[in-house]
Amino acid sequence: MSVHEEIREQQKKLKGQGVKAHLEYFWEYYKIHTLIAVFVLVLISMLIHDIRNNKPYGFYAIMLNSGMSSAQDTLEQGFVPYAQIDTSKYSCFIDTSASFDLSIITETTIATSQKIMANIAGGDLDVLTADSDIFTYYANQQVFADLRDVLNAEQIAQYEDLFVYVDQSYIDYLNSEAYQDYISTGEFDHSDKYAVMADEYNKNFTTPNTDPSKMENPVPVGIRLTSSEKLAESGAYSMTNSIPVIGVMINTKRPEVALQFLEYLLG
């Protein structure tokens, strides 16, 4: 049997078995490739940081799936004077080259995910912007700050119509023993709406509901950048069909600068 035939046979076996089965298959067959890809991405990040004279971050943002890697220079050159970042002491890094596609699990997808989570865990990342589906994916991993803790009353009133929410009750289910049992066995309580949502997502990548009126405990974690002049000038997301959403990382070391970046993009 040829390699292509073997892959087709494995895909038939995996059909309808959900994300977990696909990830396990991918990890079994492509573990070495993935580790190499992660190493290369980390190495590139280290080289970029070294090129910038190994200065500590004054600000670090990732714009996933922006479709315009050249937007980085435009955004950095505009934001540095706006935030008054002293580039002789600190670096400003706005990464517009990263891409991430949940529907196609590749070495790049896993490596990018590992890189982002490592930067979040280390407290290096201040802000993450992504198309709405990817943003919701990360929001349900509880990586974004509650905007009510970030913005003042005037800003909340100004941007509230642009807020993107997650349901804390759904996140609580994802952190529960019931969900861990589901991951292990594939069995879940069909009368539990959150269990059903999680199962639909794992099998079909169906984005969980983002309508706050239908949530038990809505938490605002993102802002839709529907008419950002700064993004338009840079070209970021101009080639995509989705509206980018921005969020502040829950453990940012530079919340004041992260807030300045929101203000810079929102005008």
N, C-alpha and C positions, 0 to 999 in steps of 0.2 A: 504494500500500500504506500502510495506517495505521501509526502508531507502535506500537500494540499488536501488530499483525500482524507487524511487523518484529522486535519483541522475541521473539515466539513462534518465528519462523523462526530467529533467532540461538540461542535456547535449544535448539532441536532439533539444530542443528549442533554445539553445545558438549556435548551429552549424552555422558557417558562419557569425556570428554577430560581430566578431572582438574582440580585446583585451578589449575595454571599457566595453562591456557587460559582459565578463567573470570576469573582476575585480569587477564590481558592484555586480554580483551574489556572488562571493567569499567573498566580504566584508560583504554582508548582512548575509550570513550563518556562516562565520568563523571569524567575527570581534573580538570576545572575545578571541578565540584561537590565533589570530594574535597578539593582544595586549599583551597577556601573553608571546608569543614567543619573541616579541620585548623586553619586560621587562627582560626576561631571558638572551637574548644576551647582552643587555646593562649591566646587572648585572655581567655577566661573564667578559666583557671587563673591568668593574670597578675593579673586583677582581684581574684580571691579572695586571692591572696598580698598584693596591695596593700592590700586591705581589712584584712588582719591586720597593718597597719602596716609591711609590707615587712620583717618580722623574719625572720632566718634560721630554717631549720627546726630544731626540736629533735627532731622525729620526723615522718615522712611514711609513711603506709601507704595502699594502695589495696585495697579489697575489691570485686572484680569480681562482678557479677551477684548482689549481696546481696539485691536485691529490696526494700530498705528504706532509702531515702536519709535518712530521719529518724533512722536509727541512729547517724549521725555524731556528733550532739551528745551522745548518751548515752555512747558509747564514749570520746569526747574528754574529757568531764567526769569520767569514771571513771579514765581512764589518766593524765591530767596529775598528779593528786596521788600516784598510785601510783608513777610514775616520777620524781616531784619535778622536773618540768619548770618552769623559771622562765619563765612566759608574759609577763613584762615584757620579756624579752630574746629569747625563742624562741617560735616557733609550733608547735603540734601539729595536724597535719592528717591525719584519717583519712577518706578519701574512700569513702563507701559508695554513691555515685550512679552510678559508672561501669558500663557494660554492654558486653558483647562476645560476639558469636555467630559462631562460625566457619562455621556451616552457611548463613548468609545474609550474603553480602558486600555491604555497603552503605557509603555515605559515612561513617556513624557508626562502623561496624566498623573501617574503615581509619584514620579519624581517631583513634579510641581507641587502636588499636595503635601509631600513630605517637607519640601523647602518652606512652604507657607506656614505649616504647623510648627516647624522648628523655630521660625522667626517669631511666631506668636508666643510660643512657650518661653522663648528667651526674652520677651518683652521688647524686642527690637522694632517690631512693626507698629506703626501708629494708626494707619488708615488703610482700609481695603475697599476698593471699588470693583464692582462686577456687574454683569448683566443679571437681570432679576432672578432667574432660576439658580444661578451659581451663588448669588448673594444669599438667597433663602437657604440653600444647602449649608453654607457656613453659619448663617444665623441660627439654625437649629442645632448647631454644635456649641452654641452659647459663647461665641468668641467676641461678640459686639457689646458695647456698653449701652445701657438704657439711656436714650437721648434726654430723658427727663432729668438725668443726673449730669448731663453734659451742657445742655443749653439753658439759658436763663428764660424767664417767663416771656419776655418780648420776642426772643428768637423762636420759642415754641409756638407762639401765636402766629409768627411769620411763616414758619415752615411746616406747620401741622398738616396742611393739605397734601404735603409731599411725603409724609411719613410712610415707612414700610414697617409692618409689624410681624412679630412672631407670637405664637401662643405658648405662654410659659407652661400651661398644662400639658401641651404636646411634648415640650422639652422634658418635663418631669417624667412623662411616660418613657421617653427614650433613655432616661437615666434609671429606670426602674428594673427590678429583678424580673418582672414579667416580660420586658423587652429582651433581656438577656436570655431568658428561657426560649423566647421566640427565635432568636438568632441561632440558638443551639438545636432546636427541634423543628422550627418552621410552623409550630402550632401557636394559635393566639385566640383570644376571646373576641368572637365576631360581633358581640354586642357592645364592645368598647370602640368608640369611634376613633380614638387615637391609635389603637392597635390596628384597625382597618386602614387608617391613613398611612401608618408605617409600612404595612404589608404592600399596599398599592405603590408606595414610593420605591420600595426595594425591588419590586417586580417590574414596574413599568416606568420608573423615574417620574411619576406623577407628582408635580410640585404641590406640597401641602398648602392648604387654604391660607391666603394672606389678607382676607377681609376681616378687619378687627371686630365688626359687628357680629361675626359668627364665631368669635373666639371666647373662651371662658376667661382667659387672663391675658389680654393683648398687651404686648410690650413694644414700644417704638424703638427700633434699632437701626433704621436706615432712612436715607432721604433720597428720593428720586431726583436725578439731575436732568430734569426734562428740558430746561432752557438755559443751560450754563453757557455763557458767552466764552468763558475761558476754555472749556472743553471744545467748543466749536472752533475757536482760533487754533487750537493745537491739532485738531483733526481726530482726536481720540473718540472712538465709538461712532464716528461719522459714517463708517462703512457697515455698521451692524444694524439689525432691525429691532433691537431691543433697547429699552431705556436703562441706562446704567444707574446703579444704586450705590451710595457711599455710606460707610459706617465707621465708627471709631472703635478701635480695639479695646476690649474690656480691661486690659492690663497695660495700656500705653504708658510709657515713662514720661511722655511729653504731651499731656492732654491740652495744654494751652495752645501749642503749635498745631495739634490736630484740629482744634476748633478753628484756628486761623485758616487752615486749609479748606474747611467747610465754607467759611465766609468768603474765601478767595474764589472758590468755584461757583458758589451760589450768588455772589454779587451783592 
